[in-house]
Amino acid sequence: MKKTLSLMVLTLALTACTEKPENKLESLDKKSAREVTLSTEVVGDTVLHLVKQRIWANGELILAKVDTLKTSQQIIDSKTNQEPATMAKVPIYVTVE
C-alpha cells in the first residue's frame, strides 16, 4: 500500500514539473509584420548594442537590417568617483509607436 501511494505521489510530482509552459506571445504573422530584436554583445573592451529588424509585406521579406551602436565596456563617472559602470548590463527600454 505504501509503495503504491509513494508511486502515485511521485507520478503526480513529475507530471506537475513537466507540463509545458503556456505561450502568452502571439505567433509572428509573416504576411505583414515587423520583427525587432535587441541584443548586447561584448567584444574585448567594447560593447555592441545590436538592433536587428526584419519587415514582411504580402508574405515576402522586404527588408532585413542590423544597426550597431558601440560603447566602451566601462564608463567612469569622474564627478562621483564611483566604480565604473558596466555597459553590458544596462537595461534595455523599448518605446513602440
N, C-alpha and C positions, 0 to 999 in steps of 0.2 A: 504494500500500500504506500509506504514512504517513497519507494523508488518511482512509482507511478506519479505521485504528487510532485516529486522533485523534477521528474522529466517534463511534466506539464508546465511547471513554473519556468524551467529553463527554455522550453519551446516558446512560451509567451514572451519571455525577455528577449530572445533572439529575434522574434518576429517584430517586436516593437523597435528594435535597434536597426533593422534592415529595411524599414519602409522607405520608399523613395520620397525625397522632399518635394513639396509642391512647387511647381514653376510658376511664379507670380508675374513673370515678364511676358510681354507679348512676343510672339514669334515675328521675325523680320519678314515683311512682305516685300519681296524683291521686284514687284511690279512697279512700285513707286515708293521709294524710301531713301533716307539719308542715314548712313551709319557713321558715327564718330567714335573713335577710340582714343582715349587719353592714356599715356603711359610715361614712365620715367626710367631712364637707363643711366647708369654711372659708367663712364669711360675714363679711367685714370683719375685726374683731378677735376674733370668736367662732368656736369650733369646735363643730359639731353632730355628735354621735355618734348615728347612727340605727340602730334595731333594727326591721326590718320583718318581720312574721310573717303567714303565711297558713296556715290549717288547713283540710284537706279531710276529710270523713267521708261515706261512702256515695256518693262521686262528686260531692259538692256542696261548694262553698266555703262554710264556715260562719262563718269569722272572718278578717278582714284588719285588721291593726292596725300602727301605727307609733308607737314610743316614741322620744323625743328627749331626750338629755342635752346640756346646754350647758356648755361650759367656756371659759375665756379661752384665747386662742391661745398666749400665752406665760406661763409660770409662773416666777417669780423665787424662788430659794432664798436667803433672807436669811442663813442660817447659813453657807453656803459661799461666798457672793458670786460664784458662777459665772455664766456667761452663761445667759440664760433658756432653759428647755427648751420646745420647740415641741410643743404637744399634738396637732397634726395628724399627727405622725409616731410617736405612741406605739403600740407593738404591741398587737394585739387577741388576747386569750386566751379560749378558749371551754371551758366545762365542760358536758358533756352528762350529764343524769341520767335 
